[in-house]
Amino acid sequence: MGNEWDAIVVGAGPNGLTAAAVLARAGRSVLVVESADTIGGGTRTDEAFGTGIRRDVCAAVHPTGFSSPAFAELGVSERVEWCVPDVSFAHAFSAADGLGVYRDPAALEGELGGDAAAWRRTVGWDVEVAHDVLGMPGLPRRPLSMAGFGPLALAPLDAFTRSAFRDERVRTTFAAVAAHAGRPTRSAASTAPGLLLGLLAAPGWPVAAGGSQSIADALAAIVRENGGAIETGSYITDFDELPAARQYFFDVSPRALTAIMGDRLPSRYRRRLDGFTYGGGVCKVDFLLREPIPWTGRGAAALGATATFHIARDRAQIRATEDAVAAGRLPERPWVLGGEPTRVDRSRAPAGTHLAWAYCHVPAGCEADVSDLIVAEIERCAPGFSDLIAERTVMTAAAHARYNPNCVGGDINCGAASLRQLLARPVPSLRPHETPVPGVYLCSSAAAPGGGVHGMSGYRAAKTALERADARRR
Ligand SMILES: Cc1cc2nc3c(=O)[nH]c(=O)nc-3n(C[C@H](O)[C@H](O)[C@H](O)COP(=O)(O)OP(=O)(O)OC[C@H]3O[C@@H](n4cnc5c(N)ncnc54)[C@H](O)[C@@H]3O)c2cc1C
């Protein structure tokens, strides 16, 4: 039987669509097959609060997308209107106190006070370092910087914050950024996500105008303009369901890949994928508000000028949350990660309405609705918040897993950001996207470089395949 397609991509998340866009632009005939009725995976935007009100179901803020080498090469950034706030993210400690991480170096220095130089030295790396991190395990373009960045990134978060900064407020602000990845703060390499996201505060943490869906739509347009096709509503459970093709790219979890490929994968590789670990889940609340969140106190200006906020009284609250989740317990008073997209993107909701979202980490597979705990934390720092809620929707960790099979147990990054899986994702290899089956690639965030809407896993899987084909032709 002849091949119907050069490449089939299973999964239309940002990584699958990026792989498809790279392949289509290289002249390959590409079919993308997606299980959901709409494309985008973690970048979907819906109208849960009514027509014309654009809510991001999952990913909302895009530090890695804005600085993604893959999106730059594909011209995604020219098709997406980025709304870049002056304050990349802000931290609320209480109703009296907060701290903003401004893009402007002088404004940032003013916020950080005596820790400004330490922040510059440890977090203020050039954006090229982020490109090198997103390109791991490839050769770094900035080896000297990476030699400085690497050892800091490998440190446990508790030890790093204690030794790097003197002010407990700065320590807590950094700890919250690093804790996006949901790792216990004493674990090796729990600093790494903070350094990557922290250095990306300088270029910016934007939202996409109209919602994150516009990123997926931009990628899909590139696929279609280059002759590719996208089919939705097809959940693939077995390799035999797929049309014949030269190459296959799976934007799926390692668990799904082993189920789909079955005995076609060598048993040694399957055992390795079986050892791949997933992180905890999140419980997310979306709010339709009558007014923006009424931040007060010292951080109010910064919190009112950003699309992303973190809430934790201190590092102990972050540590207790992540320890509880790692032990399979619900945190009693979780630290909270959230955002107000309508602060910077007024196109999403009619005048007089505002959007906010917030989530906290919970154990994998957890069915519990902890939205009251999240509301209580926001209320603690912004008194009167509860009275402004017109509507709210809740997605538990278990609901996230049902919504998107890549969110195994509600893990938003499709794989824990453990030391092992930072260095070898999904398995130790210089070409981590390649499977032992010729022409079969894993291109989801379960493969290097990991979670986030940057398309780099799809980009690198596609580039590896194109390089292989070139090498065969020579
Ligand atoms: C609640 C939440 C908040 C987040 N916030 C942010 C954020 O603010 N910023 C950020 O950068 N990242 C964020 N993320 C993470 C980000 O969304 C993911 O890292 C990113 O979407 C991963 O892209 P992907 O293409 O690998 O997988 P996904 O986006 O998960 O897409 C995978 C796609 O494959 C499809 N699929 C899976 N299995 C099959 C199958 N067997 N057959 C057919 N189709 C299949 C799925 O339906 C899905 O559409 C968040 C994620 C969640 C869940």
PDBQT file of the ligand as one rigid body, heavy atoms in Angstrom, charges set to zero:
ROOT
HETATM    1  C1  LIG A 501      -4.893  24.654  33.440  1.00  0.00    +0.000 C 
HETATM    2  C2  LIG A 501      -3.649  24.844  32.611  1.00  0.00    +0.000 A 
HETATM    3  C3  LIG A 501      -3.004  26.065  32.638  1.00  0.00    +0.000 A 
HETATM    4  C4  LIG A 501      -1.844  26.256  31.898  1.00  0.00    +0.000 A 
HETATM    5  N1  LIG A 501      -1.274  27.498  31.876  1.00  0.00    +0.000 NA
HETATM    6  C5  LIG A 501      -0.238  27.731  31.042  1.00  0.00    +0.000 A 
HETATM    7  C6  LIG A 501       0.200  29.048  30.814  1.00  0.00    +0.000 A 
HETATM    8  O1  LIG A 501      -0.378  30.018  31.332  1.00  0.00    +0.000 OA
HETATM    9  N2  LIG A 501       1.259  29.232  29.972  1.00  0.00    +0.000 N 
HETATM   10  C7  LIG A 501       1.878  28.187  29.337  1.00  0.00    +0.000 A 
HETATM   11  O2  LIG A 501       2.835  28.410  28.582  1.00  0.00    +0.000 OA
HETATM   12  N3  LIG A 501       1.449  26.918  29.519  1.00  0.00    +0.000 NA
HETATM   13  C8  LIG A 501       0.402  26.672  30.332  1.00  0.00    +0.000 A 
HETATM   14  N4  LIG A 501      -0.091  25.407  30.459  1.00  0.00    +0.000 N 
HETATM   15  C9  LIG A 501       0.636  24.284  29.833  1.00  0.00    +0.000 C 
HETATM   16  C10 LIG A 501       0.397  24.222  28.342  1.00  0.00    +0.000 C 
HETATM   17  O3  LIG A 501      -0.973  24.332  28.058  1.00  0.00    +0.000 OA
HETATM   18  C11 LIG A 501       0.945  22.900  27.817  1.00  0.00    +0.000 C 
HETATM   19  O4  LIG A 501       2.284  22.736  28.225  1.00  0.00    +0.000 OA
HETATM   20  C12 LIG A 501       0.884  22.873  26.292  1.00  0.00    +0.000 C 
HETATM   21  O5  LIG A 501      -0.434  23.048  25.835  1.00  0.00    +0.000 OA
HETATM   22  C13 LIG A 501       1.451  21.554  25.794  1.00  0.00    +0.000 C 
HETATM   23  O6  LIG A 501       1.261  21.477  24.414  1.00  0.00    +0.000 OA
HETATM   24  P1  LIG A 501       1.156  20.064  23.692  1.00  0.00    +0.000 P 
HETATM   25  O7  LIG A 501       0.896  20.327  22.266  1.00  0.00    +0.000 OA
HETATM   26  O8  LIG A 501       2.317  19.232  24.074  1.00  0.00    +0.000 OA
HETATM   27  O9  LIG A 501      -0.102  19.323  24.365  1.00  0.00    +0.000 OA
HETATM   28  P2  LIG A 501      -1.605  19.771  24.499  1.00  0.00    +0.000 P 
HETATM   29  O10 LIG A 501      -1.746  21.228  24.418  1.00  0.00    +0.000 OA
HETATM   30  O11 LIG A 501      -2.112  19.072  25.695  1.00  0.00    +0.000 OA
HETATM   31  O12 LIG A 501      -2.303  19.166  23.203  1.00  0.00    +0.000 OA
HETATM   32  C14 LIG A 501      -2.387  17.789  22.970  1.00  0.00    +0.000 C 
HETATM   33  C15 LIG A 501      -3.520  17.565  21.998  1.00  0.00    +0.000 C 
HETATM   34  O13 LIG A 501      -3.481  16.209  21.566  1.00  0.00    +0.000 OA
HETATM   35  C16 LIG A 501      -4.795  15.684  21.586  1.00  0.00    +0.000 C 
HETATM   36  N5  LIG A 501      -4.683  14.244  21.779  1.00  0.00    +0.000 N 
HETATM   37  C17 LIG A 501      -4.116  13.608  22.828  1.00  0.00    +0.000 A 
HETATM   38  N6  LIG A 501      -4.213  12.277  22.672  1.00  0.00    +0.000 NA
HETATM   39  C18 LIG A 501      -4.839  12.076  21.489  1.00  0.00    +0.000 A 
HETATM   40  C19 LIG A 501      -5.226  10.905  20.771  1.00  0.00    +0.000 A 
HETATM   41  N7  LIG A 501      -4.986   9.682  21.245  1.00  0.00    +0.000 N 
HETATM   42  N8  LIG A 501      -5.855  11.049  19.578  1.00  0.00    +0.000 NA
HETATM   43  C20 LIG A 501      -6.092  12.293  19.063  1.00  0.00    +0.000 A 
HETATM   44  N9  LIG A 501      -5.755  13.433  19.713  1.00  0.00    +0.000 NA
HETATM   45  C21 LIG A 501      -5.134  13.317  20.907  1.00  0.00    +0.000 A 
HETATM   46  C22 LIG A 501      -5.463  16.394  22.746  1.00  0.00    +0.000 C 
HETATM   47  O14 LIG A 501      -6.864  16.394  22.618  1.00  0.00    +0.000 OA
HETATM   48  C23 LIG A 501      -4.875  17.794  22.634  1.00  0.00    +0.000 C 
HETATM   49  O15 LIG A 501      -5.644  18.620  21.798  1.00  0.00    +0.000 OA
HETATM   50  C24 LIG A 501      -1.288  25.191  31.144  1.00  0.00    +0.000 A 
HETATM   51  C25 LIG A 501      -1.955  23.978  31.083  1.00  0.00    +0.000 A 
HETATM   52  C26 LIG A 501      -3.139  23.804  31.796  1.00  0.00    +0.000 A 
HETATM   53  C27 LIG A 501      -3.863  22.494  31.691  1.00  0.00    +0.000 C 
ENDROOT
TORSDOF 0
